[in-house]
Amino acid sequence: MPLSSMVLSDLKHESAAALERLYAHANPFDVPEGCYRGTYLAPVDSRGARRLTNRLMVLGGFRLPRFGVDFDRRAWWFGHPRLQVGAFVPRAGPSRWRDTRTVGLHYDPSFLPGLVKQLLYDEVKPLSPHLCLGIGGISRPAGEGELFFFALTR
């Protein structure tokens, strides 16, 4: 199936292994624009994702609440798009965790506490102008930092 015709339901029915392949082989284009709603898809198969503290963080932050990303305002939102937190700078470049190019979300401009800001890192792979596949995680090396797959839709 061409990436440009993929929709959220296609990603929801994929296994974590299939999401890995898609993430590795999809070629990103420009940094996304607009406001997207997030959907938790699956845990990444990594040591970090299996740690209880990280599983609880993902549950409380991304499996239970409504969340999304506003690329125009460059911030995450939780509950409602007006409730923005976690300002970031998107940078297209090499993935921190995979052998591919992606859009890294760097939280340097955020007003979050320093320790929290230093821990945050996420990557997004645009699949079409209306759909992105992302890996949520923390700022740790491959095997420890990548925690879960998520989708962003407009």
C-alpha positions in Angstrom: 0.0 0.0 0.0 1.4 3.4 -0.9 2.3 5.5 2.2 0.2 8.4 1.0 -3.0 6.3 1.1 -2.4 4.9 4.6 -4.8 5.8 7.4 -4.8 5.4 11.1 -6.7 2.1 11.0 -4.0 0.7 8.9 -1.4 1.4 11.6 -3.6 0.3 14.5 -3.8 -3.2 13.0 0.0 -3.6 12.5 2.2 -5.6 14.8 5.1 -3.9 16.5 7.5 -5.7 14.0 5.5 -4.3 11.1 5.6 -0.8 12.6 9.4 -1.2 13.0 9.8 -2.1 9.3 7.5 0.8 8.2 9.5 3.2 10.4 12.8 2.1 9.1 11.8 2.2 5.4 9.5 5.2 5.1 11.3 8.3 3.8 10.4 11.4 5.7 9.7 14.7 3.8 9.4 18.1 5.3 8.6 18.7 9.0 4.9 18.2 9.5 2.6 21.3 9.8 -0.7 21.6 11.7 -2.2 20.1 14.8 -2.4 16.3 15.1 -4.2 14.0 17.5 -2.1 11.2 18.9 -2.9 7.5 19.2 -0.8 5.0 21.2 -0.1 2.0 18.9 2.3 -0.5 20.6 5.3 -0.9 22.8 8.7 -1.0 21.1 10.6 -4.2 21.7 13.5 -2.8 23.9 15.0 -3.1 27.3 13.8 0.4 28.2 10.2 -0.3 27.2 10.1 -3.4 29.5 11.1 -1.4 32.6 8.2 -1.0 35.0 8.9 2.7 35.6 8.8 3.4 31.8 5.7 1.3 31.3 3.9 3.3 34.0 5.1 6.6 32.5 3.7 5.5 29.0 0.4 4.3 30.5 -0.2 7.6 32.4 1.1 9.9 29.7 0.0 8.3 26.4 -2.2 5.2 26.8 -4.8 6.8 29.0 -5.0 10.6 28.2 -5.9 12.2 25.0 -2.8 13.7 23.5 -1.4 15.3 20.4 1.2 17.5 18.8 0.8 21.0 17.3 3.7 21.4 14.8 2.7 25.0 14.1 3.0 26.0 17.8 5.7 23.4 18.3 4.3 21.9 21.5 2.6 18.7 22.7 -0.9 18.9 24.1 -2.8 16.8 26.6 -6.6 16.6 27.0 -7.3 19.4 24.5 -5.2 21.2 21.9 -5.3 24.4 23.9 -3.6 22.7 26.9 -0.1 22.7 25.4 3.1 21.7 27.2 6.5 20.4 26.1 7.6 23.0 23.6 10.0 21.5 21.1 12.1 22.3 18.0 11.6 19.7 15.2 14.8 18.8 13.3 14.9 16.5 10.3 18.0 14.3 10.4 19.3 10.8 11.5 17.3 8.9 14.0 18.8 8.4 17.5 17.4 4.9 17.7 17.1 3.5 14.1 19.2 3.5 10.9 16.9 5.9 9.1 16.1 9.6 8.8 13.4 11.1 10.9 12.1 14.3 12.5 13.5 14.5 16.0 11.7 16.6 18.6 14.2 18.5 20.8 12.9 20.0 24.0 15.5 22.7 24.6 13.0 25.7 24.4 10.6 24.0 26.9 9.8 25.6 30.2 9.5 22.2 31.8 11.8 21.5 34.8 15.4 20.9 33.7 15.5 17.2 34.6 12.3 16.5 32.8 13.4 18.5 29.8 16.7 16.5 29.6 14.8 13.2 29.7 12.4 14.0 26.8 13.0 12.9 23.2 10.7 11.7 20.5 10.9 11.1 16.8 8.2 11.4 14.1 8.2 10.0 10.6 5.7 11.7 8.3 3.9 9.1 6.1 1.6 11.6 4.4 0.4 15.2 5.0 -2.2 13.8 7.4 -0.5 10.8 9.1 2.8 10.4 11.0 4.3 7.4 12.7 6.3 8.2 15.8 8.5 6.6 18.5 8.0 8.1 21.9 10.7 7.8 24.5 13.4 9.3 26.6 16.8 10.7 25.8 18.8 7.4 26.1 20.7 5.3 23.6 19.1 2.7 21.4 17.7 -0.2 23.4 17.0 2.0 26.4 15.3 5.2 25.1 12.7 4.1 22.6 9.5 3.1 24.4 6.4 3.0 22.2 5.0 3.6 18.7 2.3 6.3 18.3 0.4 7.7 15.3 -0.4 11.3 14.7 -3.5 12.2 12.5 -5.1 15.4 11.3 
